Amino acid sequence: MTAAVSALALTGLACASAADAAGPGRPATRPATHPVTRWAHLADRVPTPHLRWQACQKTDQCATTELPLSYRRPRGAKISVALLRVRAADPGRALGTIFVNPGGPGDSARAFAALLPQALPKVILDRFDIVGVDPRGVGGSTALRCFTSPAARDRTLAPFSATPFPSTPRRQRAVIRAARGLGRACSTTGRKIASAMDTTDDALDMDVLRRAVGDRKLTYFGESYGSYLGEVYANMFPGRVRALVIDGIVDPQELVGTRATAHVPVFDRVGSAAASGRALSELLKLCRQAGRARCSFASPHPNVRFARLAARLRARPLRLAAPGVKATTFAYPDMIADTEHWLHDPSGYRGLIPELTDLARLAAPGGGGSGHAALVRALLRLHAELAAPPGFDTLLQAQSAVLCTDPRSGASAAAWPAAAAAADRRAPYFGAYYAWFTVPCARDIWTAQDRDVYRGPFDRRTAAPVLVIGDLWDPATSYDSAVKVARMMPGSRLISSDSWGHEAAGTSACVDDAIWGYLLRPRAAAPKVLHCRGDVQPFASPAAGR
């Protein structure tokens, strides 16, 4: 596959994306070969922006442009959108622009684009510009400001940072109060921006910016929640797809939900909690098979050992203290959140297994004996590796603005403890963890809405096949969702990867070479399903798990 991709680059390809006939400041010229949806009519009313690129981050280019706050009123209020571009190394043979989005929602696409050259091969960097557009309310784009002061923000959001998720009635009441404060703030002070941050508006923005960079059709790569942006764009603008790669697949129908399923928390609907449980179960099975020599948590029944440890922490959190270490408490939510975070990384078992082993020793009678202090320090070092980066409060607001607008949500925040408990029964350990992410979205809290949110259909035939990538042991986006979306979207192709961690891109040459080949020639003949295997497989080497 690598040789084939290199050969394509050497022989040259017919340019698949030509400059749009509309210049800056003019309405779009519609592609004549495909029916134009009403969404295309909305985007086409907006004059093509003139992007004034300026040098940034030494080797990249940045630009900011204004787009309609509401596409119903293209000449009305504006919102600022920020872009970063990595120029093609061989512009004379360029095929156009790859728009990229890392998901979140709420993560910066500009930061993602700036990092991608480290992971992309020369054949792609030569032939494409890479562009990241910070979604509305995120990064360099017009910020979402829900609070009148940092002090008010910090005071309101403190319960969210006090625990990964609330596992006691007292904590649950505190988080619901915080959710009410966040929802009220974003539905009043932040309403203007919060009600214009749905994925529909981001897709409309991307179509206008596709014109602005001179591409007749869109080339796109989206991961995780970025897969949903790709799905929305593909169905709003099916005739404008040149190539569309989505990895870490969100099931769009389950994310949107129905009136009958609105009471089920969003991440429970899309299968995130079940996917985490499935990945953990398989990892513990492999641990048992590897034995103590390669997996220190191994036992005849490591799943039972995990359950007992979880029950022990549920009943009584561990108090961790050692000379030179500030005393702290490690509770059940910390164990579950750390487990889920480690599962995001293909090599995360190298951190998870030692952490579980240290926890089990500290929770046992005697607390590790003479080695107690060393165990405490080791555990806290591992725990610190997963600490949230700066800017959590900003990310929480941006995530909520998207998650509380795109999907249908439950009516009352007071019902969240029962909904989280039900989710945990369906998907033990991770059901409640994921359920509490969206408590600010209760309809009696979050009232900043957009009546034009796209909620389907998601089965339109696109101008070029969509490349869908599913990671068998992805803990956040279910592999079953990838299979479903590949079947749902006519003509699409599926990469089925036996790999670990969240998303499959970067886990093997098999996956990556298929992506590069598709981006270069999206219409080239290819198997309907390609089966790959990740390079990292847990406990495959003697030093795999301490």
C-alpha positions in Angstrom: 0.0 0.0 0.0 2.8 2.4 0.8 4.5 1.7 -2.5 1.2 2.3 -4.3 0.7 5.7 -2.6 4.2 6.8 -3.5 3.7 5.7 -7.1 0.5 7.8 -7.3 2.4 10.8 -6.1 5.2 10.3 -8.7 3.0 9.8 -11.7 0.8 12.8 -10.9 -3.0 13.0 -10.6 -5.7 15.0 -12.3 -6.7 17.8 -9.9 -9.9 16.8 -8.2 -10.7 20.2 -6.8 -10.6 23.3 -8.9 -11.1 26.9 -7.9 -14.7 27.9 -7.5 -15.9 30.3 -10.2 -17.1 32.7 -7.5 -14.4 35.1 -6.3 -14.1 36.7 -2.9 -17.2 38.8 -2.1 -19.4 37.1 -4.7 -22.1 34.5 -4.2 -21.2 30.8 -4.9 -21.5 29.2 -8.3 -23.5 26.0 -7.7 -22.2 22.7 -8.9 -24.4 21.8 -11.9 -24.1 18.0 -11.5 -26.0 17.4 -8.3 -29.2 18.6 -6.7 -28.7 21.6 -4.4 -30.2 21.1 -0.9 -31.8 23.9 1.0 -28.7 24.0 3.2 -26.6 24.7 0.1 -29.0 27.6 -0.8 -28.4 29.0 2.7 -24.6 28.8 2.3 -24.6 30.1 -1.3 -26.3 33.3 -0.2 -23.1 34.3 1.7 -20.5 36.1 -0.4 -17.2 34.2 -0.6 -14.9 35.7 2.1 -11.5 37.0 1.2 -9.0 35.4 3.6 -6.0 37.5 4.5 -3.4 35.0 5.5 -0.6 36.1 7.8 2.4 34.2 9.1 1.9 32.6 12.5 3.7 29.9 14.5 6.8 30.5 12.3 5.9 28.2 9.4 2.1 28.3 9.3 -0.5 30.9 8.2 -3.5 32.2 10.1 -6.5 34.2 9.1 -9.8 35.4 10.6 -13.0 36.1 8.8 -16.5 37.1 9.6 -19.5 34.8 8.8 -23.2 35.2 9.6 -24.2 34.5 13.1 -27.4 33.1 11.7 -27.5 31.8 8.1 -31.2 32.8 8.0 -29.9 36.4 8.1 -26.8 36.4 5.9 -26.4 40.2 6.1 -27.2 40.4 9.8 -25.0 40.0 12.8 -21.6 38.4 12.3 -19.3 36.0 14.2 -15.6 35.7 13.9 -14.0 32.4 12.8 -10.3 31.7 13.0 -8.3 29.4 10.6 -4.8 28.0 10.5 -3.2 26.8 7.3 -0.2 24.6 6.6 0.7 25.2 3.0 1.3 22.3 0.5 5.0 21.8 0.0 4.5 21.4 -3.8 1.9 24.0 -4.6 2.3 23.5 -8.4 0.9 19.9 -8.0 -1.6 20.6 -5.2 -4.9 18.9 -5.1 -6.6 21.4 -2.8 -7.2 21.7 0.9 -7.9 19.1 3.6 -10.1 20.6 6.3 -9.5 18.9 9.7 -11.3 18.7 13.0 -10.3 16.8 16.2 -13.7 16.7 17.8 -14.2 17.3 21.5 -16.6 19.0 20.9 -14.7 22.1 21.9 -11.2 21.2 20.8 -9.2 23.6 18.7 -9.0 22.6 15.0 -6.2 25.1 14.5 -4.0 23.5 17.1 -4.8 20.1 15.5 -3.8 21.3 12.0 -0.6 22.7 13.4 0.4 19.4 14.8 -0.6 17.2 11.9 2.6 17.6 9.8 4.3 15.5 12.4 2.1 12.6 11.5 1.4 13.0 7.8 3.6 11.6 5.0 5.4 13.7 2.4 3.0 12.6 -0.3 0.1 14.3 1.5 2.0 17.3 2.7 3.2 17.9 -0.8 -0.2 17.8 -2.4 -2.6 19.4 0.1 -2.9 22.5 2.2 -4.1 21.5 5.7 -6.6 23.9 7.3 -8.1 23.8 10.8 -11.1 26.0 11.5 -11.8 26.7 15.2 -15.5 26.0 15.6 -17.7 28.9 16.8 -17.0 29.7 20.4 -13.7 27.8 20.5 -10.0 28.9 20.4 -9.4 31.9 18.2 -13.0 32.2 17.0 -15.5 34.4 18.8 -15.4 33.2 22.4 -18.4 31.9 24.3 -18.6 34.0 27.4 -21.4 32.8 29.7 -20.3 34.5 32.9 -19.9 38.2 33.8 -16.6 37.6 35.6 -13.9 34.9 36.2 -14.9 34.8 39.9 -18.5 34.0 39.0 -17.4 31.4 36.6 -15.1 29.7 39.0 -17.6 29.8 41.8 -20.3 28.2 39.7 -18.2 25.5 38.0 -16.2 24.4 41.1 -18.4 21.3 41.7 -17.5 20.0 38.2 -13.8 20.0 38.9 -14.2 18.6 42.4 -14.9 15.1 41.1 -14.9 13.3 37.7 -18.5 12.5 38.3 -20.8 12.6 41.4 -21.3 9.3 43.0 -23.0 10.4 46.3 -26.3 12.2 46.7 -24.5 15.2 48.2 -22.1 15.5 45.3 -25.0 15.0 42.8 -27.0 17.9 44.3 -23.9 20.1 44.1 -23.3 19.2 40.4 -27.0 19.8 39.6 -26.7 23.2 41.2 -23.6 23.9 39.1 -25.3 22.7 36.0 -28.2 25.0 36.6 -25.8 27.9 37.1 -24.0 27.1 33.9 -27.2 26.6 31.9 -28.6 29.9 33.1 -25.4 31.8 32.4 -25.1 30.4 28.8 -28.8 30.9 28.1 -28.7 34.5 29.2 -25.3 36.2 29.2 -23.9 33.8 26.6 -27.1 33.2 24.7 -26.1 35.1 21.5 -23.1 32.8 20.8 -24.3 29.7 22.6 -27.4 29.4 20.4 -25.2 29.6 17.3 -22.6 26.9 18.1 -24.4 23.8 16.8 -22.7 21.5 14.3 -25.1 22.7 11.6 -23.6 26.2 11.7 -20.1 24.7 11.7 -20.9 22.7 8.6 -22.4 25.8 6.9 -19.2 27.7 7.8 -17.0 25.0 6.4 -18.9 25.1 3.1 -18.4 28.8 2.7 -14.7 28.5 3.7 -14.3 25.7 1.2 -15.2 28.3 -1.5 -12.8 30.8 0.2 -9.8 28.5 -0.2 -10.8 27.9 -3.9 -12.0 24.3 -3.7 -15.0 23.2 -5.8 -15.7 20.3 -3.4 -14.7 19.5 0.2 -11.8 17.2 1.3 -12.2 16.6 5.1 -10.7 14.5 7.9 -12.5 14.4 11.2 -12.0 12.4 14.4 -14.3 11.6 17.3 -16.9 14.3 17.5 -15.3 15.6 14.3 -16.8 12.5 12.6 -20.2 13.9 13.4 -19.3 17.2 11.7 -18.3 15.2 8.7 -21.6 13.2 8.7 -23.6 16.4 9.0 -21.7 18.1 6.2 -22.0 15.0 3.9 -25.8 14.9 4.3 -26.3 18.7 4.1 -24.1 19.0 1.0 -23.9 15.5 -0.5 -22.9 16.8 -4.0 -20.0 18.8 -2.6 -17.9 15.9 -1.2 -14.6 15.2 -2.9 -13.2 13.0 -0.1 -14.4 12.6 3.5 -12.5 10.5 6.1 -14.2 10.0 9.5 -12.5 8.1 12.4 -13.8 7.4 15.9 -17.4 7.3 14.6 -20.4 8.9 16.4 -23.7 7.3 15.5 -25.6 10.4 14.2 -29.1 9.0 14.7 -28.5 8.0 18.3 -26.7 11.3 19.0 -29.7 13.2 17.7 -32.1 10.9 19.5 -35.9 10.9 19.4 -38.6 12.1 21.8 -38.8 8.6 23.1 -35.1 8.4 23.8 -34.4 12.0 24.9 -34.4 11.0 28.6 -31.4 8.7 28.0 -28.2 10.6 28.3 -26.5 11.3 25.0 -23.3 9.3 25.6 -25.3 6.3 26.8 -27.3 6.5 23.5 -24.2 6.6 21.3 -22.6 3.7 23.1 -19.6 5.3 24.7 -20.1 3.7 28.1 -20.7 0.3 26.6 -17.6 0.7 24.4 -15.4 1.5 27.5 -16.8 -1.5 29.3 -16.1 -3.8 26.3 -12.5 -2.5 26.0 -11.9 -3.0 29.7 -13.3 -6.5 29.7 -11.1 -7.5 26.8 -8.0 -6.0 28.4 -8.6 -7.8 31.7 -9.1 -11.1 29.7 -5.8 -10.5 27.9 -4.2 -9.7 31.3 -5.3 -13.0 32.7 -3.9 -14.8 29.6 -0.6 -12.9 29.9 -0.1 -13.9 33.5 1.7 -12.1 36.3 5.0 -12.0 34.3 3.5 -9.6 31.8 0.5 -8.2 33.7 0.9 -7.4 37.3 -2.9 -7.2 37.8 -3.4 -10.8 36.6 -5.3 -13.3 38.6 -7.6 -16.2 37.8 -10.5 -13.6 37.6 -9.1 -10.1 37.0 -12.6 -8.8 36.2 -13.7 -9.9 39.7 -10.6 -8.3 41.2 -11.5 -5.0 39.4 -15.1 -5.2 40.7 -13.9 -5.8 44.3 -11.5 -2.9 44.1 -14.3 -0.6 42.7 -16.6 -1.7 45.5 -13.9 -1.0 48.1 -13.5 2.5 46.8 -17.2 3.1 46.6 -17.5 2.1 50.3 -14.5 4.1 51.5 -12.2 6.3 49.5 -8.4 5.8 50.0 -6.6 8.5 51.9 -3.1 8.8 50.4 -0.4 10.3 52.5 3.4 9.9 52.5 6.4 11.9 53.5 6.9 14.8 51.1 3.4 14.3 49.5 0.4 16.4 50.2 -2.3 14.2 51.6 -5.2 13.6 49.2 -8.2 11.3 48.7 -8.6 8.8 45.9 -12.2 7.8 45.4 -14.3 5.5 43.1 -14.9 8.2 40.5 -11.1 8.8 40.3 -10.6 5.1 39.6 -13.2 5.0 36.9 -12.2 8.2 35.2 -8.5 7.2 35.2 -9.4 3.8 33.7 -11.4 5.4 30.9 -8.6 7.9 30.2 -5.9 5.2 30.0 -8.1 3.2 27.6 -8.0 6.2 25.2 -4.3 5.5 24.5 -3.2 2.4 22.5 -0.4 2.0 25.0 -2.5 3.2 27.9 -2.5 -0.3 29.5 1.1 0.4 30.4 -0.2 3.1 32.8 -3.6 1.5 33.7 -2.2 -1.9 34.9 0.4 -0.4 37.3 -2.2 2.0 38.6 -4.8 -0.7 39.3 -2.1 -2.9 40.9 -0.9 -0.1 43.2 -4.5 0.7 44.1 -5.2 -2.9 45.0 -2.1 -3.1 47.2 -3.0 0.2 49.0 -6.6 -0.9 49.5 -5.6 -4.3 50.9 -5.2 -4.8 54.7 -1.9 -3.2 55.7 -1.9 -0.8 52.7 1.3 -2.2 51.1 3.2 -2.6 54.3 6.7 -1.1 54.4 6.3 -0.1 50.7 3.3 2.1 51.4 5.0 5.4 50.8 6.6 4.3 47.5 3.2 2.9 46.4 1.5 6.2 47.2 4.1 8.2 45.2 3.9 5.8 42.2 0.1 6.0 42.2 0.0 9.7 42.4 2.5 10.1 39.6 0.3 7.9 37.3 -2.8 9.8 38.4 -1.1 13.2 37.7 -0.4 12.1 34.1 -4.1 12.2 33.4 -4.8 15.6 35.0 -7.0 18.0 32.9 -5.0 20.6 31.1 -5.5 24.3 31.7 -8.7 25.8 30.3 -11.1 23.2 31.6 -13.7 25.8 32.4 -13.7 27.2 28.8 -13.8 23.7 27.3 -16.8 22.8 29.6 -18.8 25.8 28.3 -18.0 25.1 24.7 -18.7 21.4 25.0 -22.0 22.1 26.7 -23.0 24.6 24.0 -22.7 21.9 21.3 -24.0 18.9 23.3 -27.0 20.9 24.6 -28.0 22.0 21.1 -27.3 19.2 18.6 -29.0 16.3 20.5 -32.4 16.0 22.2 -32.0 15.9 26.0 -34.0 15.0 29.0 -36.6 17.4 30.4 -35.4 17.9 34.0 -32.0 18.0 35.7 -33.7 16.5 38.8 -34.0 13.3 36.8 -30.3 12.9 36.2 -29.4 10.8 39.2 -31.9 8.2 38.1 -30.9 8.4 34.5 -27.2 8.0 35.5 -28.0 5.0 37.7 -29.9 3.4 34.8 -27.0 4.0 32.5 -24.7 2.4 35.0 -26.8 -0.7 35.1 -26.7 -1.0 31.4 -22.9 -0.3 31.3 -21.3 -0.9 34.7 -18.7 1.6 35.9 -18.9 3.9 32.8 -22.6 4.5 32.5 -22.7 7.1 35.2 -19.3 8.6 34.3 -20.6 9.5 30.8 -24.2 10.3 31.8 -23.1 13.2 34.0 -21.3 15.0 31.2 -24.6 16.3 29.8 -26.5 17.3 32.9 -26.4 21.0 31.9 -28.4 20.0 28.8 -31.6 19.3 30.7 -34.4 21.2 29.0 -35.3 23.0 32.2 -31.8 24.4 32.3 -30.4 25.0 28.8 -32.8 27.2 26.8 -30.3 28.6 24.2 -31.4 26.7 21.1 -31.2 27.0 17.3 -34.4 26.1 15.5 -32.4 25.2 12.3 -30.4 22.3 13.8 -29.8 19.5 11.3 -31.1 16.2 12.6 -31.2 14.0 9.6 -31.5 12.2 7.3 -28.0 10.7 7.4 -28.3 8.3 4.5 -27.7 10.5 1.5 -25.5 9.3 -1.4 -22.5 11.6 -1.6 -20.6 12.6 -4.7 -17.7 10.5 -3.6 -17.6 7.5 -1.2 -17.1 8.3 2.4 -14.2 6.5 4.2 -15.4 5.3 7.7 -12.9 4.0 10.2 -13.8 1.8 13.1 -11.4 0.8 16.0 -12.5 -2.5 17.5 -11.5 -1.6 21.1 -12.2 2.2 21.0 -13.5 3.1 24.5 -15.3 6.3 23.5 -16.9 5.8 20.1 -18.4 2.3 19.6 -17.0 0.1 16.8 -20.7 -0.8 16.2 -21.3 2.8 15.3 -18.7 2.6 12.5 -20.3 -0.5 11.1 -23.8 1.1 11.2 -22.7 4.4 9.6 -20.8 2.5 6.8 -24.0 0.6 6.0 -26.1 3.8 6.3 -24.2 5.9 3.9 -24.5 4.6 0.3 -21.3 3.7 -1.4 -19.1 4.3 1.7 -16.1 2.1 2.6 -15.1 0.8 6.0 -11.7 0.3 7.6 -12.2 -2.3 10.4 -9.1 -2.1 12.7 -8.3 -4.5 15.4 -6.6 -1.8 17.4 -6.7 -0.1 20.8 -7.3 3.4 22.0 -9.6 6.1 20.8 -9.5 6.4 17.0 -7.6 4.1 14.6 -5.6 6.6 12.6 -1.9 6.3 13.5 -2.3 2.8 15.0 -0.9 1.0 11.9 0.5 1.4 8.4 -2.4 -0.6 7.2 -4.9 2.1 8.4 -2.7 5.1 7.5 -1.8 4.0 4.0 -5.4 3.4 3.2 -6.3 6.9 4.3 -3.5 8.5 2.3 -4.4 6.5 -0.8 -8.1 7.5 -0.5 -7.3 11.2 0.0 -5.2 11.1 -3.2 -7.8 9.2 -5.2 -11.1 8.9 -3.5 -12.8 7.3 -6.4 -10.2 4.6 -7.0 -11.3 1.0 -6.8 -11.0 -0.3 -3.2 -12.5 -3.1 -1.1 -15.8 -2.4 0.6 -14.2 -3.4 3.9 -10.5 -3.4 4.7 -9.3 -5.3 7.8 -6.3 -4.0 9.7 -4.6 -4.8 12.9 -3.0 -2.2 15.3 0.7 -2.3 15.9 0.2 -2.0 19.7 -1.4 -5.1 21.2 -1.6 -5.3 25.0 1.0 -7.5 26.8 2.6 -8.6 23.5 6.1 -8.1 25.0 7.5 -9.3 28.3 7.7 -5.7 29.7 4.1 -4.9 28.7 2.6 -4.5 32.1 4.5 -3.9 35.3 
